[in-house]
Amino acid sequence: MMTDDDMKRIKEDRGPDDLTLKIDMLTKQKEYLQSKCREAGGAILDLEFQVQTLKKDIDRLAEENSNLRIIMEGKKDESKPYLDKNRK
């Protein structure tokens, strides 16, 4: 009759070509890769959110910049009315 010690010894005596050992190693590798893929997926989602936020910020700043340029050009024209030939 086989005891628990015998079972442990048999498991430890498995060679590198043992299929159960390969299955165990591949299962562990699969679980590890799945966890890393989940981490990478989360990082990708975070980066996509940051990209969208930055795009919105760029659009907002570009519009503000454009508005300020328009305001500054208007002030330049008002300070020199003699340059405007169409004004009376």
Rosetta silent file (secondary structure, phi, psi, omega in degrees, C-alpha in Angstrom):
SEQUENCE: MMTDDDMKRIKEDRGPDDLTLKIDMLTKQKEYLQSKCREAGGAILDLEFQVQTLKKDIDRLAEENSNLRIIMEGKKDESKPYLDKNRK
SCORE:     score description
SCORE:     0.000 S_00000001
   1 L     0.000  140.664 -177.328    0.000    0.000    0.000 S_00000001
   2 L   -90.335  136.212  178.537    1.269    3.498   -0.896 S_00000001
   3 L  -101.371  174.728  178.273    1.607    6.105    1.786 S_00000001
   4 H   -62.162  -36.594  178.204    1.642    9.891    1.505 S_00000001
   5 H   -63.200  -38.684  178.281    5.434    9.832    1.717 S_00000001
   6 H   -64.412  -40.913  179.623    5.558    7.473   -1.257 S_00000001
   7 H   -64.549  -41.557  177.908    3.302    9.797   -3.272 S_00000001
   8 H   -63.624  -41.940 -179.817    5.507   12.810   -2.464 S_00000001
   9 H   -64.765  -38.426  179.280    8.611   10.882   -3.473 S_00000001
  10 H   -65.129  -42.233  178.708    7.016    9.848   -6.763 S_00000001
  11 H   -64.682  -37.369 -179.831    6.104   13.458   -7.523 S_00000001
  12 H   -73.764  -25.982 -178.246    9.616   14.580   -6.702 S_00000001
  13 L   -84.102    1.703 -178.623   11.135   11.811   -8.850 S_00000001
  14 L   -64.340  137.956  178.790    9.349   12.988  -11.987 S_00000001
  15 L   -86.645  176.512 -178.100   11.742   13.643  -14.812 S_00000001
  16 L   -68.416  -16.995 -179.725   11.736   16.594  -17.171 S_00000001
  17 L   -93.685    3.841 -179.181    9.767   14.597  -19.772 S_00000001
  18 L   -69.316  126.930 -176.301    6.892   13.845  -17.410 S_00000001
  19 H   -66.673  -36.304  179.818    3.649   15.097  -18.981 S_00000001
  20 H   -65.549  -34.915  177.122    2.005   15.991  -15.679 S_00000001
  21 H   -66.443  -42.910  178.127    4.992   18.186  -14.844 S_00000001
  22 H   -63.176  -42.291  178.926    4.751   19.893  -18.238 S_00000001
  23 H   -61.363  -44.559  178.569    1.013   20.390  -17.782 S_00000001
  24 H   -61.479  -43.772 -179.611    1.583   21.941  -14.352 S_00000001
  25 H   -65.241  -42.490 -179.823    4.279   24.245  -15.699 S_00000001
  26 H   -68.338  -34.819  177.205    2.161   25.309  -18.670 S_00000001
  27 H   -65.111  -44.427  177.810   -0.849   25.910  -16.433 S_00000001
  28 H   -63.676  -40.271  178.813    1.215   28.134  -14.150 S_00000001
  29 H   -63.904  -41.918  179.543    2.641   29.947  -17.171 S_00000001
  30 H   -61.970  -45.029  179.723   -0.851   30.477  -18.578 S_00000001
  31 H   -63.575  -39.991  178.672   -2.101   31.897  -15.272 S_00000001
  32 H   -64.089  -46.737 -179.725    0.916   34.200  -15.033 S_00000001
  33 H   -64.890  -36.708  177.437    0.460   35.451  -18.591 S_00000001
  34 H   -63.362  -41.861 -179.940   -3.258   36.002  -18.028 S_00000001
  35 H   -66.328  -39.511  178.412   -2.567   38.131  -14.975 S_00000001
  36 H   -67.269  -36.572  176.899    0.046   40.168  -16.873 S_00000001
  37 H   -65.655  -39.101  177.062   -2.377   40.643  -19.778 S_00000001
  38 H   -63.688  -42.533  177.597   -5.030   41.907  -17.355 S_00000001
  39 H   -61.755  -45.155 -179.683   -2.502   44.360  -15.882 S_00000001
  40 H   -64.436  -39.113  177.785   -1.503   45.527  -19.362 S_00000001
  41 H   -61.608  -41.674  177.154   -5.167   45.906  -20.332 S_00000001
  42 H   -64.301  -40.808  178.495   -5.761   48.108  -17.307 S_00000001
  43 H   -64.993  -39.327  178.936   -2.712   50.198  -18.145 S_00000001
  44 H   -62.939  -44.113  179.033   -3.911   50.574  -21.740 S_00000001
  45 H   -62.134  -41.484  177.712   -7.326   51.782  -20.565 S_00000001
  46 H   -62.115  -43.830 -179.548   -5.673   54.308  -18.242 S_00000001
  47 H   -66.614  -38.492  177.340   -3.459   55.583  -21.054 S_00000001
  48 H   -63.162  -39.847  177.640   -6.400   55.869  -23.457 S_00000001
  49 H   -63.674  -42.630  178.615   -8.254   57.927  -20.851 S_00000001
  50 H   -63.103  -39.999  179.395   -5.205   60.174  -20.418 S_00000001
  51 H   -62.444  -45.320  179.572   -4.935   60.640  -24.196 S_00000001
  52 H   -62.908  -41.450  178.807   -8.583   61.676  -24.433 S_00000001
  53 H   -63.367  -44.130  179.799   -8.178   64.088  -21.520 S_00000001
  54 H   -65.811  -36.777  177.297   -5.051   65.602  -23.060 S_00000001
  55 H   -62.846  -42.157  178.153   -6.765   65.994  -26.441 S_00000001
  56 H   -63.794  -41.630  178.326   -9.595   67.897  -24.768 S_00000001
  57 H   -62.981  -41.686  179.288   -7.088   70.091  -22.940 S_00000001
  58 H   -63.137  -44.958  178.748   -5.225   70.810  -26.180 S_00000001
  59 H   -60.904  -44.107 -179.348   -8.457   71.763  -27.944 S_00000001
  60 H   -63.440  -45.412 -179.294   -9.482   74.017  -25.061 S_00000001
  61 H   -67.288  -36.958  177.818   -6.077   75.711  -24.912 S_00000001
  62 H   -64.439  -40.774  178.283   -5.953   76.170  -28.687 S_00000001
  63 H   -66.248  -42.974  177.492   -9.349   77.859  -28.594 S_00000001
  64 H   -61.841  -41.993  178.616   -8.292   80.091  -25.704 S_00000001
  65 H   -60.942  -45.031  178.749   -5.100   80.979  -27.582 S_00000001
  66 H   -62.076  -44.076  179.399   -7.095   81.835  -30.695 S_00000001
  67 H   -62.916  -42.532  178.985   -9.512   83.978  -28.693 S_00000001
  68 H   -64.437  -39.068  177.346   -6.661   85.851  -27.019 S_00000001
  69 H   -62.184  -42.036  178.616   -5.017   86.526  -30.374 S_00000001
  70 H   -62.982  -43.823  179.920   -8.287   87.933  -31.706 S_00000001
  71 H   -63.673  -44.232 -178.527   -8.677   90.147  -28.635 S_00000001
  72 H   -65.661  -38.329  177.669   -5.072   91.359  -28.852 S_00000001
  73 H   -65.649  -38.143  177.887   -5.427   92.180  -32.568 S_00000001
  74 H   -64.184  -39.615  179.554   -8.603   94.128  -31.795 S_00000001
  75 H   -69.083  -35.473  177.529   -6.814   96.147  -29.135 S_00000001
  76 H   -63.185  -43.629 -178.899   -3.955   96.943  -31.518 S_00000001
  77 H   -65.755  -38.040 -179.263   -6.422   98.257  -34.105 S_00000001
  78 H   -69.735  -31.010 -178.217   -8.258  100.382  -31.507 S_00000001
  79 H   -76.469  -17.013  179.704   -5.030  101.971  -30.282 S_00000001
  80 L  -130.049   68.820 -176.846   -4.143  103.171  -33.815 S_00000001
  81 H   -67.104  -20.427 -179.960   -7.413  104.290  -35.440 S_00000001
  82 H   -70.345  -14.471  178.223   -5.547  106.437  -37.956 S_00000001
  83 H   -81.640  -19.493 -177.901   -4.301  103.254  -39.644 S_00000001
  84 L   -87.902  109.241 -177.548   -7.816  102.148  -40.466 S_00000001
  85 L   -74.165  -22.303 -177.732   -8.831  103.831  -43.737 S_00000001
  86 L   -83.084  -14.662 -178.578  -12.427  102.613  -43.514 S_00000001
  87 L   -79.579  150.294  178.888  -13.150  104.323  -40.195 S_00000001
  88 L  -117.062    0.000    0.000  -14.682  107.808  -40.158 S_00000001
